[in-house]
Amino acid sequence: SRVPAFRYNNRPLVSMGASKRHLSLFIMYGESLRKHRDDLSAYDTSNTVIRFPRDKPLPAVLVRKLVKARLAEIE
């Protein structure tokens, strides 16, 4: 299935998804999730995705941190 995605310099930056049970923030590629695993310990994660309950959104500070890390990877 396809999910909405943001691109930067013609490369995938982040994407979002929704299911019946959770929402997802996809950090498309790179090492951002691994490097920030301590910040993400409260969430269900895999190589490229953070899953979280609909009623408990990710903190904006954390999203900004991950997006900035991903931007730096692309640069």
PDB file of N, CA, C and O in Angstrom, chain B, residues numbered from 101:
ATOM      1  N   SER B 101       0.832  -1.183   0.000  1.00  0.00           N
ATOM      2  CA  SER B 101       0.000   0.000   0.000  1.00  0.00           C
ATOM      3  C   SER B 101       0.877   1.248   0.000  1.00  0.00           C
ATOM      4  O   SER B 101       2.018   1.216   0.461  1.00  0.00           O
ATOM      5  N   ARG B 102       0.355   2.301  -0.501  1.00  0.00           N
ATOM      6  CA  ARG B 102       1.096   3.551  -0.584  1.00  0.00           C
ATOM      7  C   ARG B 102       0.661   4.478   0.540  1.00  0.00           C
ATOM      8  O   ARG B 102      -0.509   4.509   0.922  1.00  0.00           O
ATOM      9  N   VAL B 103       1.616   5.227   1.059  1.00  0.00           N
ATOM     10  CA  VAL B 103       1.334   6.180   2.123  1.00  0.00           C
ATOM     11  C   VAL B 103       1.840   7.551   1.707  1.00  0.00           C
ATOM     12  O   VAL B 103       2.779   7.641   0.915  1.00  0.00           O
ATOM     13  N   PRO B 104       1.238   8.630   2.224  1.00  0.00           N
ATOM     14  CA  PRO B 104       1.731   9.961   1.894  1.00  0.00           C
ATOM     15  C   PRO B 104       3.165  10.129   2.396  1.00  0.00           C
ATOM     16  O   PRO B 104       3.507   9.678   3.490  1.00  0.00           O
ATOM     17  N   ALA B 105       3.984  10.772   1.601  1.00  0.00           N
ATOM     18  CA  ALA B 105       5.388  10.939   1.977  1.00  0.00           C
ATOM     19  C   ALA B 105       5.877  12.340   1.650  1.00  0.00           C
ATOM     20  O   ALA B 105       5.407  12.983   0.711  1.00  0.00           O
ATOM     21  N   PHE B 106       6.819  12.789   2.439  1.00  0.00           N
ATOM     22  CA  PHE B 106       7.516  14.036   2.170  1.00  0.00           C
ATOM     23  C   PHE B 106       8.867  13.671   1.572  1.00  0.00           C
ATOM     24  O   PHE B 106       9.487  12.678   1.953  1.00  0.00           O
ATOM     25  N   ARG B 107       9.304  14.487   0.637  1.00  0.00           N
ATOM     26  CA  ARG B 107      10.597  14.267  -0.014  1.00  0.00           C
ATOM     27  C   ARG B 107      11.464  15.499   0.197  1.00  0.00           C
ATOM     28  O   ARG B 107      10.961  16.607   0.381  1.00  0.00           O
ATOM     29  N   TYR B 108      12.778  15.285   0.168  1.00  0.00           N
ATOM     30  CA  TYR B 108      13.742  16.377   0.277  1.00  0.00           C
ATOM     31  C   TYR B 108      14.887  16.052  -0.670  1.00  0.00           C
ATOM     32  O   TYR B 108      15.440  14.953  -0.634  1.00  0.00           O
ATOM     33  N   ASN B 109      15.238  17.004  -1.509  1.00  0.00           N
ATOM     34  CA  ASN B 109      16.277  16.776  -2.521  1.00  0.00           C
ATOM     35  C   ASN B 109      15.995  15.503  -3.319  1.00  0.00           C
ATOM     36  O   ASN B 109      16.894  14.721  -3.628  1.00  0.00           O
ATOM     37  N   ASN B 110      14.730  15.328  -3.634  1.00  0.00           N
ATOM     38  CA  ASN B 110      14.264  14.195  -4.437  1.00  0.00           C
ATOM     39  C   ASN B 110      14.491  12.836  -3.774  1.00  0.00           C
ATOM     40  O   ASN B 110      14.540  11.811  -4.454  1.00  0.00           O
ATOM     41  N   ARG B 111      14.629  12.831  -2.461  1.00  0.00           N
ATOM     42  CA  ARG B 111      14.780  11.580  -1.710  1.00  0.00           C
ATOM     43  C   ARG B 111      13.695  11.494  -0.654  1.00  0.00           C
ATOM     44  O   ARG B 111      13.274  12.523  -0.127  1.00  0.00           O
ATOM     45  N   PRO B 112      13.231  10.296  -0.330  1.00  0.00           N
ATOM     46  CA  PRO B 112      12.208  10.154   0.704  1.00  0.00           C
ATOM     47  C   PRO B 112      12.714  10.640   2.054  1.00  0.00           C
ATOM     48  O   PRO B 112      13.809  10.284   2.489  1.00  0.00           O
ATOM     49  N   LEU B 113      11.905  11.453   2.703  1.00  0.00           N
ATOM     50  CA  LEU B 113      12.271  12.005   4.007  1.00  0.00           C
ATOM     51  C   LEU B 113      11.525  11.253   5.101  1.00  0.00           C
ATOM     52  O   LEU B 113      12.134  10.479   5.840  1.00  0.00           O
ATOM     53  N   VAL B 114      10.230  11.464   5.215  1.00  0.00           N
ATOM     54  CA  VAL B 114       9.377  10.756   6.168  1.00  0.00           C
ATOM     55  C   VAL B 114       8.024  10.499   5.518  1.00  0.00           C
ATOM     56  O   VAL B 114       7.661  11.126   4.523  1.00  0.00           O
ATOM     57  N   SER B 115       7.303   9.579   6.094  1.00  0.00           N
ATOM     58  CA  SER B 115       5.993   9.231   5.588  1.00  0.00           C
ATOM     59  C   SER B 115       5.088   8.923   6.771  1.00  0.00           C
ATOM     60  O   SER B 115       5.565   8.687   7.880  1.00  0.00           O
ATOM     61  N   MET B 116       3.781   8.927   6.532  1.00  0.00           N
ATOM     62  CA  MET B 116       2.820   8.663   7.597  1.00  0.00           C
ATOM     63  C   MET B 116       1.852   7.586   7.151  1.00  0.00           C
ATOM     64  O   MET B 116       1.567   7.441   5.962  1.00  0.00           O
ATOM     65  N   GLY B 117       1.356   6.840   8.106  1.00  0.00           N
ATOM     66  CA  GLY B 117       0.368   5.821   7.804  1.00  0.00           C
ATOM     67  C   GLY B 117      -0.597   5.669   8.962  1.00  0.00           C
ATOM     68  O   GLY B 117      -0.319   6.097  10.082  1.00  0.00           O
ATOM     69  N   ALA B 118      -1.737   5.052   8.677  1.00  0.00           N
ATOM     70  CA  ALA B 118      -2.739   4.822   9.716  1.00  0.00           C
ATOM     71  C   ALA B 118      -3.357   3.442   9.516  1.00  0.00           C
ATOM     72  O   ALA B 118      -3.577   2.997   8.389  1.00  0.00           O
ATOM     73  N   SER B 119      -3.626   2.789  10.614  1.00  0.00           N
ATOM     74  CA  SER B 119      -4.350   1.514  10.586  1.00  0.00           C
ATOM     75  C   SER B 119      -5.422   1.572  11.669  1.00  0.00           C
ATOM     76  O   SER B 119      -5.544   2.574  12.373  1.00  0.00           O
ATOM     77  N   LYS B 120      -6.178   0.526  11.797  1.00  0.00           N
ATOM     78  CA  LYS B 120      -7.218   0.497  12.828  1.00  0.00           C
ATOM     79  C   LYS B 120      -6.639   0.572  14.233  1.00  0.00           C
ATOM     80  O   LYS B 120      -7.262   1.125  15.139  1.00  0.00           O
ATOM     81  N   ARG B 121      -5.454   0.018  14.412  1.00  0.00           N
ATOM     82  CA  ARG B 121      -4.866  -0.086  15.753  1.00  0.00           C
ATOM     83  C   ARG B 121      -3.848   0.975  16.105  1.00  0.00           C
ATOM     84  O   ARG B 121      -3.614   1.226  17.288  1.00  0.00           O
ATOM     85  N   HIS B 122      -3.226   1.614  15.109  1.00  0.00           N
ATOM     86  CA  HIS B 122      -2.167   2.571  15.427  1.00  0.00           C
ATOM     87  C   HIS B 122      -1.919   3.522  14.256  1.00  0.00           C
ATOM     88  O   HIS B 122      -2.436   3.337  13.154  1.00  0.00           O
ATOM     89  N   LEU B 123      -1.114   4.539  14.533  1.00  0.00           N
ATOM     90  CA  LEU B 123      -0.587   5.434  13.507  1.00  0.00           C
ATOM     91  C   LEU B 123       0.891   5.105  13.361  1.00  0.00           C
ATOM     92  O   LEU B 123       1.504   4.532  14.262  1.00  0.00           O
ATOM     93  N   SER B 124       1.454   5.474  12.219  1.00  0.00           N
ATOM     94  CA  SER B 124       2.863   5.185  11.973  1.00  0.00           C
ATOM     95  C   SER B 124       3.568   6.403  11.397  1.00  0.00           C
ATOM     96  O   SER B 124       3.015   7.143  10.583  1.00  0.00           O
ATOM     97  N   LEU B 125       4.795   6.586  11.839  1.00  0.00           N
ATOM     98  CA  LEU B 125       5.695   7.561  11.226  1.00  0.00           C
ATOM     99  C   LEU B 125       6.852   6.753  10.672  1.00  0.00           C
ATOM    100  O   LEU B 125       7.570   6.078  11.410  1.00  0.00           O
ATOM    101  N   PHE B 126       7.021   6.832   9.366  1.00  0.00           N
ATOM    102  CA  PHE B 126       8.103   6.105   8.701  1.00  0.00           C
ATOM    103  C   PHE B 126       9.278   7.042   8.510  1.00  0.00           C
ATOM    104  O   PHE B 126       9.148   8.092   7.880  1.00  0.00           O
ATOM    105  N   ILE B 127      10.413   6.669   9.049  1.00  0.00           N
ATOM    106  CA  ILE B 127      11.667   7.378   8.804  1.00  0.00           C
ATOM    107  C   ILE B 127      12.329   6.551   7.719  1.00  0.00           C
ATOM    108  O   ILE B 127      12.944   5.520   7.994  1.00  0.00           O
ATOM    109  N   MET B 128      12.202   7.000   6.513  1.00  0.00           N
ATOM    110  CA  MET B 128      12.342   6.178   5.322  1.00  0.00           C
ATOM    111  C   MET B 128      13.589   5.295   5.263  1.00  0.00           C
ATOM    112  O   MET B 128      13.471   4.090   5.038  1.00  0.00           O
ATOM    113  N   TYR B 129      14.731   5.841   5.450  1.00  0.00           N
ATOM    114  CA  TYR B 129      15.978   5.067   5.344  1.00  0.00           C
ATOM    115  C   TYR B 129      16.986   5.640   6.327  1.00  0.00           C
ATOM    116  O   TYR B 129      16.685   6.595   7.043  1.00  0.00           O
ATOM    117  N   GLY B 130      18.153   5.074   6.362  1.00  0.00           N
ATOM    118  CA  GLY B 130      19.228   5.640   7.156  1.00  0.00           C
ATOM    119  C   GLY B 130      19.271   5.123   8.577  1.00  0.00           C
ATOM    120  O   GLY B 130      18.647   4.118   8.918  1.00  0.00           O
ATOM    121  N   GLU B 131      20.012   5.827   9.385  1.00  0.00           N
ATOM    122  CA  GLU B 131      20.316   5.401  10.751  1.00  0.00           C
ATOM    123  C   GLU B 131      19.562   6.179  11.821  1.00  0.00           C
ATOM    124  O   GLU B 131      19.821   5.984  13.008  1.00  0.00           O
ATOM    125  N   SER B 132      18.647   7.047  11.441  1.00  0.00           N
ATOM    126  CA  SER B 132      17.987   7.928  12.411  1.00  0.00           C
ATOM    127  C   SER B 132      17.307   7.175  13.547  1.00  0.00           C
ATOM    128  O   SER B 132      17.454   7.556  14.708  1.00  0.00           O
ATOM    129  N   LEU B 133      16.577   6.129  13.241  1.00  0.00           N
ATOM    130  CA  LEU B 133      15.887   5.405  14.309  1.00  0.00           C
ATOM    131  C   LEU B 133      16.873   4.700  15.228  1.00  0.00           C
ATOM    132  O   LEU B 133      16.709   4.710  16.448  1.00  0.00           O
ATOM    133  N   ARG B 134      17.875   4.099  14.654  1.00  0.00           N
ATOM    134  CA  ARG B 134      18.873   3.403  15.480  1.00  0.00           C
ATOM    135  C   ARG B 134      19.601   4.397  16.380  1.00  0.00           C
ATOM    136  O   ARG B 134      19.819   4.117  17.559  1.00  0.00           O
ATOM    137  N   LYS B 135      19.975   5.540  15.844  1.00  0.00           N
ATOM    138  CA  LYS B 135      20.705   6.547  16.619  1.00  0.00           C
ATOM    139  C   LYS B 135      19.864   7.147  17.736  1.00  0.00           C
ATOM    140  O   LYS B 135      20.413   7.625  18.729  1.00  0.00           O
ATOM    141  N   HIS B 136      18.551   7.133  17.593  1.00  0.00           N
ATOM    142  CA  HIS B 136      17.664   7.733  18.591  1.00  0.00           C
ATOM    143  C   HIS B 136      16.843   6.680  19.334  1.00  0.00           C
ATOM    144  O   HIS B 136      15.759   6.976  19.838  1.00  0.00           O
ATOM    145  N   ARG B 137      17.350   5.470  19.401  1.00  0.00           N
ATOM    146  CA  ARG B 137      16.574   4.380  20.010  1.00  0.00           C
ATOM    147  C   ARG B 137      16.224   4.643  21.470  1.00  0.00           C
ATOM    148  O   ARG B 137      15.172   4.202  21.933  1.00  0.00           O
ATOM    149  N   ASP B 138      17.080   5.350  22.207  1.00  0.00           N
ATOM    150  CA  ASP B 138      16.750   5.653  23.604  1.00  0.00           C
ATOM    151  C   ASP B 138      15.516   6.546  23.694  1.00  0.00           C
ATOM    152  O   ASP B 138      14.674   6.360  24.573  1.00  0.00           O
ATOM    153  N   ASP B 139      15.409   7.514  22.785  1.00  0.00           N
ATOM    154  CA  ASP B 139      14.246   8.402  22.751  1.00  0.00           C
ATOM    155  C   ASP B 139      12.980   7.656  22.338  1.00  0.00           C
ATOM    156  O   ASP B 139      11.870   8.106  22.623  1.00  0.00           O
ATOM    157  N   LEU B 140      13.145   6.530  21.673  1.00  0.00           N
ATOM    158  CA  LEU B 140      12.013   5.787  21.116  1.00  0.00           C
ATOM    159  C   LEU B 140      11.660   4.529  21.909  1.00  0.00           C
ATOM    160  O   LEU B 140      10.833   3.732  21.467  1.00  0.00           O
ATOM    161  N   SER B 141      12.271   4.349  23.061  1.00  0.00           N
ATOM    162  CA  SER B 141      12.087   3.094  23.808  1.00  0.00           C
ATOM    163  C   SER B 141      10.635   2.848  24.220  1.00  0.00           C
ATOM    164  O   SER B 141      10.253   1.700  24.445  1.00  0.00           O
ATOM    165  N   ALA B 142       9.832   3.882  24.323  1.00  0.00           N
ATOM    166  CA  ALA B 142       8.427   3.721  24.726  1.00  0.00           C
ATOM    167  C   ALA B 142       7.512   3.342  23.565  1.00  0.00           C
ATOM    168  O   ALA B 142       6.317   3.122  23.760  1.00  0.00           O
ATOM    169  N   TYR B 143       8.075   3.265  22.348  1.00  0.00           N
ATOM    170  CA  TYR B 143       7.266   3.037  21.153  1.00  0.00           C
ATOM    171  C   TYR B 143       7.616   1.710  20.486  1.00  0.00           C
ATOM    172  O   TYR B 143       8.712   1.175  20.655  1.00  0.00           O
ATOM    173  N   ASP B 144       6.671   1.208  19.740  1.00  0.00           N
ATOM    174  CA  ASP B 144       6.870   0.015  18.925  1.00  0.00           C
ATOM    175  C   ASP B 144       7.598   0.456  17.653  1.00  0.00           C
ATOM    176  O   ASP B 144       7.049   1.222  16.861  1.00  0.00           O
ATOM    177  N   THR B 145       8.815  -0.016  17.458  1.00  0.00           N
ATOM    178  CA  THR B 145       9.604   0.398  16.292  1.00  0.00           C
ATOM    179  C   THR B 145      10.141  -0.815  15.549  1.00  0.00           C
ATOM    180  O   THR B 145      10.211  -1.918  16.090  1.00  0.00           O
ATOM    181  N   SER B 146      10.515  -0.585  14.304  1.00  0.00           N
ATOM    182  CA  SER B 146      11.277  -1.555  13.523  1.00  0.00           C
ATOM    183  C   SER B 146      12.311  -0.747  12.756  1.00  0.00           C
ATOM    184  O   SER B 146      12.584   0.395  13.126  1.00  0.00           O
ATOM    185  N   ASN B 147      12.886  -1.292  11.717  1.00  0.00           N
ATOM    186  CA  ASN B 147      13.963  -0.609  10.996  1.00  0.00           C
ATOM    187  C   ASN B 147      13.629   0.810  10.557  1.00  0.00           C
ATOM    188  O   ASN B 147      14.464   1.707  10.671  1.00  0.00           O
ATOM    189  N   THR B 148      12.423   1.018  10.062  1.00  0.00           N
ATOM    190  CA  THR B 148      12.096   2.317   9.470  1.00  0.00           C
ATOM    191  C   THR B 148      10.802   2.933   9.982  1.00  0.00           C
ATOM    192  O   THR B 148      10.376   3.966   9.466  1.00  0.00           O
ATOM    193  N   VAL B 149      10.162   2.329  10.986  1.00  0.00           N
ATOM    194  CA  VAL B 149       8.841   2.823  11.392  1.00  0.00           C
ATOM    195  C   VAL B 149       8.704   2.925  12.910  1.00  0.00           C
ATOM    196  O   VAL B 149       9.264   2.134  13.669  1.00  0.00           O
ATOM    197  N   ILE B 150       7.934   3.933  13.315  1.00  0.00           N
ATOM    198  CA  ILE B 150       7.526   4.106  14.708  1.00  0.00           C
ATOM    199  C   ILE B 150       6.006   3.987  14.718  1.00  0.00           C
ATOM    200  O   ILE B 150       5.316   4.723  14.012  1.00  0.00           O
ATOM    201  N   ARG B 151       5.486   3.057  15.519  1.00  0.00           N
ATOM    202  CA  ARG B 151       4.035   2.894  15.632  1.00  0.00           C
ATOM    203  C   ARG B 151       3.588   3.402  17.004  1.00  0.00           C
ATOM    204  O   ARG B 151       4.244   3.152  18.015  1.00  0.00           O
ATOM    205  N   PHE B 152       2.460   4.120  17.024  1.00  0.00           N
ATOM    206  CA  PHE B 152       1.983   4.681  18.281  1.00  0.00           C
ATOM    207  C   PHE B 152       0.454   4.734  18.269  1.00  0.00           C
ATOM    208  O   PHE B 152      -0.159   4.832  17.206  1.00  0.00           O
ATOM    209  N   PRO B 153      -0.162   4.670  19.462  1.00  0.00           N
ATOM    210  CA  PRO B 153      -1.619   4.700  19.548  1.00  0.00           C
ATOM    211  C   PRO B 153      -2.182   6.043  19.066  1.00  0.00           C
ATOM    212  O   PRO B 153      -1.549   7.088  19.215  1.00  0.00           O
ATOM    213  N   ARG B 154      -3.359   5.988  18.500  1.00  0.00           N
ATOM    214  CA  ARG B 154      -4.012   7.208  18.011  1.00  0.00           C
ATOM    215  C   ARG B 154      -4.214   8.236  19.120  1.00  0.00           C
ATOM    216  O   ARG B 154      -4.146   9.440  18.870  1.00  0.00           O
ATOM    217  N   ASP B 155      -4.458   7.778  20.321  1.00  0.00           N
ATOM    218  CA  ASP B 155      -4.737   8.706  21.416  1.00  0.00           C
ATOM    219  C   ASP B 155      -3.481   9.178  22.153  1.00  0.00           C
ATOM    220  O   ASP B 155      -3.580   9.908  23.139  1.00  0.00           O
ATOM    221  N   LYS B 156      -2.302   8.763  21.680  1.00  0.00           N
ATOM    222  CA  LYS B 156      -1.031   9.186  22.289  1.00  0.00           C
ATOM    223  C   LYS B 156      -0.049   9.560  21.187  1.00  0.00           C
ATOM    224  O   LYS B 156       0.869   8.797  20.887  1.00  0.00           O
ATOM    225  N   PRO B 157      -0.239  10.741  20.577  1.00  0.00           N
ATOM    226  CA  PRO B 157       0.635  11.137  19.463  1.00  0.00           C
ATOM    227  C   PRO B 157       2.093  11.292  19.901  1.00  0.00           C
ATOM    228  O   PRO B 157       2.394  11.496  21.077  1.00  0.00           O
ATOM    229  N   LEU B 158       2.975  11.190  18.927  1.00  0.00           N
ATOM    230  CA  LEU B 158       4.389  11.424  19.199  1.00  0.00           C
ATOM    231  C   LEU B 158       4.579  12.881  19.609  1.00  0.00           C
ATOM    232  O   LEU B 158       3.928  13.765  19.054  1.00  0.00           O
ATOM    233  N   PRO B 159       5.453  13.143  20.564  1.00  0.00           N
ATOM    234  CA  PRO B 159       5.728  14.527  20.934  1.00  0.00           C
ATOM    235  C   PRO B 159       6.352  15.286  19.755  1.00  0.00           C
ATOM    236  O   PRO B 159       7.206  14.753  19.046  1.00  0.00           O
ATOM    237  N   ALA B 160       5.922  16.511  19.559  1.00  0.00           N
ATOM    238  CA  ALA B 160       6.439  17.331  18.453  1.00  0.00           C
ATOM    239  C   ALA B 160       7.957  17.484  18.532  1.00  0.00           C
ATOM    240  O   ALA B 160       8.633  17.502  17.504  1.00  0.00           O
ATOM    241  N   VAL B 161       8.484  17.591  19.722  1.00  0.00           N
ATOM    242  CA  VAL B 161       9.941  17.725  19.895  1.00  0.00           C
ATOM    243  C   VAL B 161      10.660  16.507  19.323  1.00  0.00           C
ATOM    244  O   VAL B 161      11.692  16.640  18.665  1.00  0.00           O
ATOM    245  N   LEU B 162      10.115  15.324  19.575  1.00  0.00           N
ATOM    246  CA  LEU B 162      10.713  14.097  19.059  1.00  0.00           C
ATOM    247  C   LEU B 162      10.613  14.025  17.536  1.00  0.00           C
ATOM    248  O   LEU B 162      11.571  13.635  16.869  1.00  0.00           O
ATOM    249  N   VAL B 163       9.472  14.396  16.991  1.00  0.00           N
ATOM    250  CA  VAL B 163       9.307  14.383  15.530  1.00  0.00           C
ATOM    251  C   VAL B 163      10.302  15.348  14.889  1.00  0.00           C
ATOM    252  O   VAL B 163      10.949  15.001  13.901  1.00  0.00           O
ATOM    253  N   ARG B 164      10.430  16.553  15.440  1.00  0.00           N
ATOM    254  CA  ARG B 164      11.395  17.518  14.891  1.00  0.00           C
ATOM    255  C   ARG B 164      12.813  16.959  14.930  1.00  0.00           C
ATOM    256  O   ARG B 164      13.568  17.101  13.968  1.00  0.00           O
ATOM    257  N   LYS B 165      13.170  16.328  16.034  1.00  0.00           N
ATOM    258  CA  LYS B 165      14.510  15.755  16.197  1.00  0.00           C
ATOM    259  C   LYS B 165      14.779  14.694  15.121  1.00  0.00           C
ATOM    260  O   LYS B 165      15.849  14.671  14.512  1.00  0.00           O
ATOM    261  N   LEU B 166      13.799  13.824  14.897  1.00  0.00           N
ATOM    262  CA  LEU B 166      13.964  12.758  13.906  1.00  0.00           C
ATOM    263  C   LEU B 166      14.009  13.309  12.485  1.00  0.00           C
ATOM    264  O   LEU B 166      14.801  12.843  11.666  1.00  0.00           O
ATOM    265  N   VAL B 167      13.176  14.288  12.187  1.00  0.00           N
ATOM    266  CA  VAL B 167      13.183  14.882  10.846  1.00  0.00           C
ATOM    267  C   VAL B 167      14.501  15.607  10.599  1.00  0.00           C
ATOM    268  O   VAL B 167      15.067  15.502   9.511  1.00  0.00           O
ATOM    269  N   LYS B 168      14.993  16.334  11.583  1.00  0.00           N
ATOM    270  CA  LYS B 168      16.285  17.015  11.421  1.00  0.00           C
ATOM    271  C   LYS B 168      17.419  16.016  11.208  1.00  0.00           C
ATOM    272  O   LYS B 168      18.327  16.260  10.413  1.00  0.00           O
ATOM    273  N   ALA B 169      17.365  14.900  11.915  1.00  0.00           N
ATOM    274  CA  ALA B 169      18.390  13.863  11.725  1.00  0.00           C
ATOM    275  C   ALA B 169      18.305  13.297  10.310  1.00  0.00           C
ATOM    276  O   ALA B 169      19.329  13.067   9.666  1.00  0.00           O
ATOM    277  N   ARG B 170      17.109  13.077   9.838  1.00  0.00           N
ATOM    278  CA  ARG B 170      16.918  12.539   8.484  1.00  0.00           C
ATOM    279  C   ARG B 170      17.383  13.545   7.438  1.00  0.00           C
ATOM    280  O   ARG B 170      18.012  13.165   6.451  1.00  0.00           O
ATOM    281  N   LEU B 171      17.078  14.837   7.648  1.00  0.00           N
ATOM    282  CA  LEU B 171      17.561  15.877   6.724  1.00  0.00           C
ATOM    283  C   LEU B 171      19.088  15.872   6.664  1.00  0.00           C
ATOM    284  O   LEU B 171      19.677  15.982   5.588  1.00  0.00           O
ATOM    285  N   ALA B 172      19.710  15.744   7.812  1.00  0.00           N
ATOM    286  CA  ALA B 172      21.181  15.713   7.856  1.00  0.00           C
ATOM    287  C   ALA B 172      21.724  14.499   7.107  1.00  0.00           C
ATOM    288  O   ALA B 172      22.754  14.605   6.442  1.00  0.00           O
ATOM    289  N   GLU B 173      21.059  13.357   7.199  1.00  0.00           N
ATOM    290  CA  GLU B 173      21.491  12.169   6.460  1.00  0.00           C
ATOM    291  C   GLU B 173      21.438  12.408   4.962  1.00  0.00           C
ATOM    292  O   GLU B 173      22.331  11.992   4.225  1.00  0.00           O
ATOM    293  N   ILE B 174      20.386  13.079   4.519  1.00  0.00           N
ATOM    294  CA  ILE B 174      20.244  13.315   3.085  1.00  0.00           C
ATOM    295  C   ILE B 174      21.292  14.307   2.589  1.00  0.00           C
ATOM    296  O   ILE B 174      21.817  14.169   1.484  1.00  0.00           O
ATOM    297  N   GLU B 175      21.589  15.302   3.414  1.00  0.00           N
ATOM    298  CA  GLU B 175      22.598  16.288   3.021  1.00  0.00           C
ATOM    299  C   GLU B 175      23.932  15.603   2.838  1.00  0.00           C
ATOM    300  O   GLU B 175      24.921  16.256   2.506  1.00  0.00           O
TER     301      GLU B 175
END
